[in-house]
């Protein structure tokens, strides 16, 4: 008599099952558990992004059949695919990194997916946007530099940024990581609107900022940056940001670590 005994390759535990299919399911699920995942969790990750199997597959560059097989416990994700689920389980915002790296997506597909995803952004960060744009219109590049300066100036003084954003090395200076998704969220939820002055796309705040969310130090820092940047063009702000050590020493597309805040000086580089 020949019998099949399934043994975990890590802990050597033997699994005894009534049927082969049930056995494989439990073995696969035990393996996924090593990464704090399960077949049920794979489906939950997709649904947390508000994406259908078709759109999720499109975003990842996989086939819909692959997604279906994983969620129905018919197949175990390969290592590369498993790493994707692991990163998405840690932060669903990882989907924006995936979208940025998916060169096969058409613009129409990209924005179709983008509109479905709910980005994680805290209410204080939203109100920093509203504070910057209170009674003034700015283009995207200008807003990027305001946010960067506010966070790094605050970190330099108080060892923490004001927003929950991360800033990355862009070709024209520091930019907010996943900025397309961020602006899409703010427009979609009626915090911001856009207008054109024939040269630039400008952003307008549709609400007044909630000042109760800020402490006196927050207000002081934001006012300091707004006063210094007032009337300065996107080109001038970009040129200034190129003198920052953190931008110079960070690779294109990489996150600029807040450790560089000690080199930040709003008065230098003009």
ABEGO torsion letter per residue (X at the ends): XBBBBBBBAAAGBBBBBABAAAAAAAAAAAAAAAAGBBAAAAAAAAAAAGBBAAAAAAAAGBBAAAAAAAAAGABBBBAAAAAAAAAAAABAAAAAAAAAABAABBAAAAAAAAAABBBBBBAAAAAAAAAAABGBBBBAAAAAAAAAAAAAAAAAAAGBBABABBBBBBAAEBBBBGAAAAAAAAAAAGABBBBBAGABBBBBBABBBBAAABBAAAAAAAAAAAAAABGBBAAAAAAAAAABAAAAABBBGBBBBAAAAAABBAABGX
